[in-house]
Amino acid sequence: MATRATPGRVKGETLHDSFLRHRNFRWLKIALAISFIAILGYALIDVEPRPNGGSWYGYTLGTIGALLILWLTLLGVRKRAMTPGRWSLKAWTSAHVYLGLSLIVVATLHTGFQFGWNVHTLAYALMMLVILSGIYGIFVYATLPAALSNNREEMTQVQMLDALRAIDRQLHDSAQPLAHEQAALVQESLDQDPFGGGIVRRLSGRYPTCASRAAHRDIRRTTGLAPDTGNDPLERVDALLERKEAMLARLRRHLQLKAMLEVWLYIHVPITFALIAALTAHIISVFFYW
């Protein structure tokens, strides 16, 4: 996802920078203040026999943490409305990031560092997974959009696919004079889905069974032995396969970067719903036994 330069944006600034730096790191300062107060209270307040989630201070931190989690889940709803001002989407996203990170301190101190095989620890573990997946999301949005833009070289995905189809049409026509075995290699290249293999292959960017690469290798071996006439169909097919490989590499890299930008949401969002369910069970069980 490339960001276009605007008159009010400093050269080189990205959307990632703008929401993290929003209002001179306002929400980072607020998150640090919350974390500092939580740590200070944990250190100074004497809880017997030891700090735990069932103490009055533990309940206070637990309430703050639960309210933060519920508020943070509203970002998905908030994204539907683009509004300026103090609670713009940029401000909301900045708060989402930094207050989400402050939960590491608040929730950990709420537990009193007491963990076990129970719903309370499950809620904590799910919260940490949500936060870690969010950190990954921040990282990829900081690094990958520029790589995505550079790889496209001002071409859209549709334009790249159109260019690939144009090469395939030329390959089909150029392969007609070839011998049967050589034409069959080209046909395999045309018939194969060059992007098949699922999300794992797309994320890895590796396509070991690529028919175009195999056809190019075999055709190149043949053209290396044939005399250079300057008008040899094999030479033309060889050149077209080379162009196709280059375009496939660019498209596969494009799809890989897009997948890396999007895949974290398939972890972040479902685990967030699981966290809400575990948090609800945690709260109900606490008040039931309380």
C-alpha positions as CSV (number, residue, x, y, z in Angstrom):
1,M,0.0,0.0,0.0
2,A,1.9,3.0,-1.2
3,T,1.4,6.5,0.3
4,R,1.3,9.4,-2.0
5,A,3.1,12.6,-1.1
6,T,0.9,15.5,-0.1
7,P,1.9,19.2,0.3
8,G,1.6,18.9,4.1
9,R,3.6,15.8,4.5
10,V,7.4,15.8,5.0
11,K,9.3,13.9,2.3
12,G,9.8,10.3,3.3
13,E,7.1,10.3,5.9
14,T,4.7,7.3,5.8
15,L,1.3,6.7,7.1
16,H,3.0,4.5,9.8
17,D,5.1,7.5,10.9
18,S,2.1,9.8,11.0
19,F,0.0,7.8,13.4
20,L,2.9,6.7,15.6
21,R,4.1,10.3,15.8
22,H,0.6,11.8,16.1
23,R,0.7,15.1,18.1
24,N,4.3,14.6,19.1
25,F,3.8,11.1,20.5
26,R,0.9,12.2,22.7
27,W,-0.4,8.6,23.2
28,L,3.0,7.2,23.8
29,K,3.4,9.6,26.7
30,I,0.0,8.7,28.0
31,A,0.8,5.0,27.8
32,L,4.1,5.5,29.5
33,A,2.4,7.5,32.3
34,I,-0.1,4.7,32.8
35,S,2.6,2.1,32.9
36,F,4.7,4.1,35.3
37,I,1.8,4.7,37.7
38,A,0.9,1.0,37.6
39,I,4.6,0.0,38.4
40,L,4.9,2.6,41.1
41,G,1.7,1.5,42.8
42,Y,2.7,-2.2,42.5
43,A,6.1,-1.3,44.2
44,L,4.7,0.9,47.0
45,I,1.4,-0.6,47.9
46,D,1.7,-3.3,50.5
47,V,-0.5,-6.3,49.6
48,E,-0.6,-9.3,51.9
49,P,0.4,-12.0,51.7
50,R,1.7,-11.0,48.2
51,P,0.5,-9.0,45.2
52,N,-2.2,-10.8,43.4
53,G,-5.2,-10.3,41.1
54,G,-7.6,-10.8,44.0
55,S,-6.4,-7.8,46.0
56,W,-8.0,-4.4,45.8
57,Y,-5.0,-3.2,43.7
58,G,-5.3,-6.2,41.5
59,Y,-9.0,-5.5,41.0
60,T,-8.2,-1.9,40.1
61,L,-5.6,-2.9,37.5
62,G,-7.9,-5.7,36.2
63,T,-10.7,-3.2,35.7
64,I,-8.5,-0.8,33.9
65,G,-7.1,-3.6,31.7
66,A,-10.5,-5.0,30.9
67,L,-11.9,-1.5,29.9
68,L,-8.8,-0.9,27.8
69,I,-9.2,-4.2,26.0
70,L,-12.9,-3.5,25.2
71,W,-12.1,0.0,24.0
72,L,-9.3,-1.2,21.8
73,T,-11.5,-3.7,20.1
74,L,-13.6,-0.7,18.9
75,L,-11.0,0.3,16.4
76,G,-12.5,-2.0,13.8
77,V,-15.8,-0.1,14.1
78,R,-14.1,3.3,14.2
79,K,-12.4,2.6,10.9
80,R,-15.7,2.8,9.2
81,A,-15.9,6.6,9.9
82,M,-13.2,8.9,8.6
83,T,-13.5,12.1,10.6
84,P,-11.0,14.9,11.4
85,G,-10.3,16.4,14.8
86,R,-9.1,15.2,18.2
87,W,-10.6,11.7,17.7
88,S,-9.7,11.3,14.1
89,L,-8.9,7.8,12.8
90,K,-5.2,8.7,13.0
91,A,-5.5,9.7,16.7
92,W,-7.6,6.6,17.4
93,T,-5.0,4.3,15.7
94,S,-2.2,6.0,17.6
95,A,-4.1,5.4,20.9
96,H,-4.8,1.8,19.9
97,V,-1.1,1.1,19.4
98,Y,0.3,2.7,22.5
99,L,-2.5,1.9,25.0
100,G,-2.4,-1.7,23.6
101,L,1.3,-1.9,24.5
102,S,0.6,-0.5,28.0
103,L,-1.6,-3.5,28.6
104,I,1.6,-5.6,28.9
105,V,2.5,-3.7,32.1
106,V,-1.1,-3.3,33.4
107,A,-2.2,-6.9,32.8
108,T,1.0,-8.5,34.0
109,L,1.0,-6.5,37.3
110,H,-2.7,-7.4,37.6
111,T,-1.8,-11.1,37.7
112,G,0.8,-10.6,40.4
113,F,3.0,-12.9,38.3
114,Q,0.8,-15.8,39.3
115,F,0.1,-18.1,36.4
116,G,-1.5,-21.6,36.1
117,W,-3.6,-23.9,33.9
118,N,-6.8,-21.9,34.1
119,V,-9.0,-19.4,32.3
120,H,-7.3,-16.5,33.9
121,T,-3.9,-17.4,32.4
122,L,-5.6,-18.3,29.2
123,A,-7.0,-14.7,28.9
124,Y,-3.5,-13.3,29.7
125,A,-1.9,-15.5,27.1
126,L,-4.4,-14.6,24.4
127,M,-3.9,-10.9,25.2
128,M,-0.2,-11.3,24.7
129,L,-0.7,-13.0,21.4
130,V,-3.0,-10.2,20.2
131,I,-0.4,-7.6,21.2
132,L,2.5,-9.6,19.6
133,S,0.5,-9.9,16.3
134,G,-0.2,-6.2,16.5
135,I,3.5,-5.4,16.9
136,Y,4.1,-7.5,13.8
137,G,1.4,-5.5,12.0
138,I,3.1,-2.2,12.9
139,F,6.5,-3.6,11.7
140,V,5.2,-4.7,8.3
141,Y,3.3,-1.5,7.7
142,A,6.5,0.4,8.5
143,T,8.7,-1.6,6.1
144,L,6.7,-3.3,3.4
145,P,4.7,-0.5,1.6
146,A,7.9,1.1,0.3
147,A,9.1,-2.3,-0.9
148,L,5.7,-2.9,-2.5
149,S,5.8,0.4,-4.4
150,N,9.4,-0.1,-5.5
151,N,8.7,-3.6,-6.8
152,R,5.7,-2.4,-8.9
153,E,7.7,0.4,-10.5
154,E,4.6,2.5,-11.0
155,M,2.6,-0.4,-12.5
156,T,-0.6,-1.5,-10.9
157,Q,-1.3,-5.2,-10.3
158,V,-3.8,-5.2,-13.1
159,Q,-1.2,-3.7,-15.5
160,M,1.3,-6.4,-14.5
161,L,-1.2,-9.1,-15.1
162,D,-2.1,-7.6,-18.5
163,A,1.6,-7.5,-19.4
164,L,1.9,-11.2,-18.4
165,R,-1.1,-12.2,-20.5
166,A,0.3,-10.3,-23.5
167,I,3.6,-12.2,-23.2
168,D,1.6,-15.5,-23.0
169,R,-0.2,-14.6,-26.3
170,Q,3.1,-13.9,-28.0
171,L,4.5,-17.2,-26.6
172,H,1.5,-19.1,-28.0
173,D,2.0,-17.7,-31.5
174,S,5.8,-17.9,-31.5
175,A,5.7,-21.6,-30.4
176,Q,3.7,-22.7,-33.4
177,P,6.8,-23.4,-35.7
178,L,8.6,-25.3,-32.9
179,A,9.1,-29.1,-32.8
180,H,6.4,-31.0,-30.8
181,E,8.5,-31.5,-27.7
182,Q,9.6,-27.8,-27.5
183,A,6.0,-26.6,-28.2
184,A,4.8,-28.9,-25.4
185,L,7.1,-27.2,-23.0
186,V,5.8,-23.8,-23.9
187,Q,2.2,-25.1,-23.6
188,E,2.8,-26.4,-20.1
189,S,4.1,-22.9,-19.2
190,L,0.8,-21.4,-20.6
191,D,-1.5,-24.0,-18.9
192,Q,0.0,-23.8,-15.4
193,D,-1.4,-21.4,-12.8
194,P,1.8,-19.5,-12.0
195,F,0.5,-18.4,-8.6
196,G,-1.0,-21.6,-7.3
197,G,0.0,-23.4,-4.1
198,G,-1.9,-21.5,-1.4
199,I,-1.0,-19.0,1.2
200,V,2.2,-20.8,2.4
201,R,3.7,-20.7,-1.1
202,R,2.6,-17.1,-1.6
203,L,4.2,-16.0,1.7
204,S,7.5,-17.9,0.9
205,G,7.6,-16.6,-2.7
206,R,9.0,-20.0,-3.8
207,Y,7.6,-21.8,-6.7
208,P,9.8,-24.9,-7.3
209,T,7.5,-26.5,-9.9
210,C,7.3,-23.4,-12.1
211,A,6.6,-24.7,-15.6
212,S,7.8,-21.4,-17.2
213,R,11.2,-21.7,-15.5
214,A,11.5,-25.4,-16.6
215,A,10.5,-24.5,-20.2
216,H,13.0,-21.6,-20.2
217,R,15.8,-23.8,-18.9
218,D,15.2,-26.5,-21.6
219,I,14.7,-24.0,-24.4
220,R,17.8,-22.2,-23.4
221,R,19.7,-25.5,-23.5
222,T,18.5,-26.0,-27.0
223,T,19.2,-22.5,-28.3
224,G,22.7,-22.7,-26.9
225,L,23.3,-25.5,-29.4
226,A,21.5,-24.0,-32.4
227,P,23.2,-21.6,-34.8
228,D,22.3,-18.0,-34.3
229,T,20.3,-17.1,-37.4
230,G,18.8,-13.9,-36.0
231,N,15.4,-15.1,-37.0
232,D,15.1,-18.5,-35.2
233,P,11.7,-19.2,-33.5
234,L,13.6,-20.8,-30.7
235,E,15.5,-17.6,-30.0
236,R,12.2,-15.6,-29.9
237,V,10.6,-18.1,-27.6
238,D,13.7,-18.0,-25.4
239,A,13.5,-14.2,-25.2
240,L,9.8,-14.3,-24.4
241,L,10.3,-16.9,-21.6
242,E,13.0,-14.7,-20.1
243,R,10.6,-11.8,-20.1
244,K,7.8,-13.9,-18.6
245,E,10.1,-15.1,-15.8
246,A,11.0,-11.6,-15.0
247,M,7.3,-10.5,-14.9
248,L,6.4,-13.6,-12.8
249,A,9.1,-12.7,-10.3
250,R,7.8,-9.2,-10.0
251,L,4.2,-10.4,-9.6
252,R,5.1,-13.1,-7.1
253,R,7.0,-10.6,-5.1
254,H,4.1,-8.3,-5.2
255,L,1.7,-11.0,-4.0
256,Q,4.2,-12.0,-1.3
257,L,4.4,-8.5,0.1
258,K,0.6,-8.1,0.0
259,A,0.2,-11.4,1.8
260,M,2.7,-10.4,4.5
261,L,0.8,-7.1,4.9
262,E,-2.6,-8.9,5.3
263,V,-1.8,-12.3,6.9
264,W,-1.4,-10.9,10.5
265,L,-5.0,-9.7,10.5
266,Y,-6.1,-13.4,10.1
267,I,-4.4,-14.0,13.4
268,H,-5.0,-10.7,15.2
269,V,-8.7,-10.5,14.7
270,P,-9.8,-14.1,15.5
271,I,-7.5,-14.1,18.6
272,T,-9.1,-10.8,19.7
273,F,-12.5,-12.5,19.7
274,A,-11.1,-15.4,21.6
275,L,-9.6,-13.0,24.1
276,I,-13.0,-11.3,24.6
277,A,-14.6,-14.7,25.3
278,A,-11.8,-15.7,27.7
279,L,-11.9,-12.3,29.4
280,T,-15.7,-12.7,29.9
281,A,-15.2,-16.1,31.5
282,H,-12.4,-14.7,33.6
283,I,-14.6,-11.9,35.0
284,I,-17.6,-14.1,35.5
285,S,-15.6,-16.7,37.4
286,V,-13.9,-14.0,39.6
287,F,-17.2,-12.5,40.6
288,F,-18.8,-15.9,41.1
289,Y,-16.2,-17.0,43.6
290,W,-15.9,-13.5,45.1
